[in-house]
Amino acid sequence: MKIKRLTCVVACLCGLTIALAQTPALIPLPASIEKGQGSFCFKAKTKVWVDAYPGDSVQMVWNRFASDLKASTGIKCGMAKAGKADIRLEVDGQMGPEAYSLDITTRRVHIRAAKPAGFFYALQTLKQLLPSRAVMARVKDEIVKAWTLPATIITYQPRFGWRGFMLDEGRHFFGKEEIKKLLDVMAAYKLNRFHWHLTEDQGWRLEIKKYPRLTEVGAWRESKVLGWGDTKPDGLHYGGFYTHEDAREIVAYARERFIEIVPEVDIPGHSQAAVASYPEFLSCDPQNHHEVWLWQGVSGDVINVSNPRAVAFAKDVVDELIDIFPFGYIHLGGDECPTNKWEANADCQKQLAEIGSTNYRDLQINFYRQLQDHIAQKPKAEQRKLIFWNEVLHGNTAPLGKDITIMAWVGADAAAKDAAERGLYTILTPQIPYYINRRQSDLPTEPRSQGYGTETVEAVYNYAPMNGIAENLQAKYMGVQANFWTEWVEDASTVQYLMFPRLAAVAEAGWTPQSLRHYPDFLQRLQAEPAYYDWRGVNYGKHVFPQK
Ligand code: ACM
């Protein structure tokens, strides 16, 4: 009863209220935010005008927002002529590809952007400004009666073009609906790259039509738990994989949220599941038994890169990736690839001599170069750029040219700088503190995972990307990414618990100028996030939310 009366009063004052004293709790923080007086109120007949754009794609972005608004609030917006509209979406070609401005007064809302992505982000911000995060989650809110937006002028321009999140589904498999949830939260934080780590020693998770055993054999193992020390494999038959159709469904879902998917097939290391599926041509010792791995760690059972059939296999896999994922990049892994089996193999020894090197890492680079040449022969629409983990810098990267990207994780700052100095692109994903599967506090309530609880929300927030990097190298720094490895994490709820709210901290590093980033301010704005997590039904670490 009390709530009803209060919302009624708010509704009556709509348009007259004095702006709240506090700055809106936006994450990521915009580059510029000016508070005005009063608020704009959605009416039953709010009228909208949308500028023309090729393929009607700005209209499509608006339609999706309007549909979410209606589902949560019952408000149905109609279209109107420019002069009569309460909300205007205007194309301004001068702005950056993801930038936007949002000008809210008591009488109207004016959004400007150059591209559909900018309008999408503007409307995501609009959802954050509404009195309930239910709209962001597309859930009906029965309590709020006045759907208002504080009068504000906001301009946003992301600091980095690459703002990513990686999930390892090789170790544990979560399935389509969980991925969609994560994509939703990524979109709420205006992240734009989902790096999907689809293969591991412990599981191959993507159907490859030309090699059915990858999922008949490689997607399954005889333990859910991955053994480590005293933790022994549990003998459960466990696994799963995505069909082409599943993956295409995820691609479409991500595209609607302006997220590009970067599929990763980690080869030639971390490939024991593939080797177990086709030992006859992928293994360095096919006479021996090979199985999908039941343990954590780094397996030595790597692909025999000197076997032409293994190279042909990798080319075929790349072809199917290109067919499913219509985006610019493919990640071929390259981390933690022991060379012992190559060193003991006569064909590998011979190939190393042929390429004129004594460094076995160069065999790995030679393998990648053949895949790169294969892609280069394709029509333009099927071209893809390659990403590798930073261990490839231990070899001579020159044969791969300059148009590759190094994802810097171990010794990340130094590795990224090394890459940039070689003229290569780089993405910062420092293990400490951007591996957000690591424990985020030392509280006994923390779930089992890696680390000592020192990758706190604050530590993640305070990492300063590209710190002290000379101006002439900065153009090589594409952005930032949080990674989530799942050796210890077996269910989606624990993934979410560890991932949130730390993902919000990484998103802010991707968007907000370093000079505006201050942890106490972030922590204060963060207090609004549990409402969204609760509406969307995702778990999160509670320790930084005293109200919870
Ligand atoms: C990695 O953490 N092995 C990339």
Residues whose N, C-alpha, C, O or C-beta is under 5 A from the ligand:
A	BS01	ACM	D335 W389 W409
